């Protein structure tokens, strides 16, 4: 598995793309929001089991998350997605 910090960024991006809050994911995992925030911030070790459960909740392909390393690209995807959602509503 990649460094936790990079993985946490990927998880955050996937969560934002799905429109979930940290509270949503934390509730699904049975943990506090603050504990989940530590995962996204890379401040705690992420077990393989918890990583798989997060991927299931976010409907993410585990291998995709592992191989995609360009955080800037993923961030641009999120920005483009959010802008498209805003344009659809207007």
C-alpha positions as CSV (number, residue, x, y, z in Angstrom):
1,X,0.0,0.0,0.0
2,X,1.2,3.6,-0.7
3,X,2.1,6.0,2.0
4,X,-0.9,6.7,4.2
5,X,-0.9,10.4,3.5
6,X,-1.2,9.9,-0.3
7,X,-3.9,7.3,0.3
8,X,-5.8,9.6,2.6
9,X,-5.9,12.3,-0.2
10,X,-7.2,9.8,-2.6
11,X,-9.9,8.7,-0.2
12,X,-10.9,12.4,0.4
13,X,-11.2,13.0,-3.3
14,X,-13.3,9.9,-3.8
15,X,-15.5,11.0,-0.9
16,X,-16.0,14.4,-2.3
17,X,-16.9,13.0,-5.8
18,X,-19.5,10.9,-4.2
19,X,-20.9,13.9,-2.2
20,X,-20.5,12.2,1.2
21,X,-19.5,14.0,4.3
22,X,-16.8,12.7,6.7
23,X,-19.7,12.0,9.1
24,X,-21.4,9.8,6.5
25,X,-18.3,7.6,6.1
26,X,-17.5,7.6,9.8
27,X,-21.0,6.4,10.6
28,X,-20.7,3.6,8.0
29,X,-17.4,2.6,9.6
30,X,-18.7,2.8,13.1
31,X,-16.1,5.4,14.1
32,X,-16.1,9.1,15.1
33,X,-15.8,11.7,12.5
34,X,-12.6,12.9,14.1
35,X,-11.1,9.5,13.8
36,X,-12.1,9.3,10.1
37,X,-10.5,12.8,9.6
38,X,-7.2,11.4,10.8
39,X,-7.4,8.8,8.0
40,X,-7.9,11.4,5.3
41,X,-5.1,13.5,6.8
42,X,-2.7,10.6,6.9
43,X,-2.3,10.9,10.6
44,X,-3.2,7.3,11.4
45,X,-2.3,3.9,10.1
46,X,-5.0,2.5,7.7
47,X,-5.4,-1.2,8.0
48,X,-6.1,-3.2,4.8
49,X,-9.5,-4.2,6.2
50,X,-10.6,-0.6,6.8
51,X,-9.2,0.5,3.5
52,X,-11.3,-2.2,1.7
53,X,-14.4,-1.2,3.7
54,X,-13.9,2.5,2.7
55,X,-13.5,1.5,-0.9
56,X,-16.8,-0.4,-0.7
57,X,-18.6,2.5,0.9
58,X,-17.3,4.9,-1.7
59,X,-17.8,2.4,-4.6
60,X,-14.1,2.7,-5.5
61,X,-12.0,0.1,-7.2
62,X,-9.3,-0.8,-4.8
63,X,-6.6,-1.4,-7.5
64,X,-7.4,2.0,-9.1
65,X,-6.9,3.8,-5.8
66,X,-3.6,2.0,-5.4
67,X,-2.2,2.7,-8.9
68,X,-3.3,6.3,-9.4
69,X,-0.6,8.5,-8.1
70,X,-1.2,11.9,-9.7
71,X,-3.0,13.8,-6.9
72,X,-3.0,16.9,-9.0
73,X,-4.9,15.1,-11.7
74,X,-7.4,13.7,-9.3
75,X,-7.8,17.2,-7.7
76,X,-8.5,18.6,-11.2
77,X,-11.1,15.9,-11.8
78,X,-12.9,16.9,-8.6
79,X,-12.8,20.6,-9.5
80,X,-14.2,19.9,-13.0
81,X,-16.9,17.6,-11.5
82,X,-18.0,20.2,-9.0
83,X,-18.1,23.0,-11.6
84,X,-20.2,20.8,-13.8
85,X,-22.7,20.2,-11.0
86,X,-22.9,23.9,-10.3
87,X,-23.5,24.6,-14.0
88,X,-26.3,22.0,-14.2
89,X,-28.1,23.6,-11.2
90,X,-28.0,27.1,-12.7
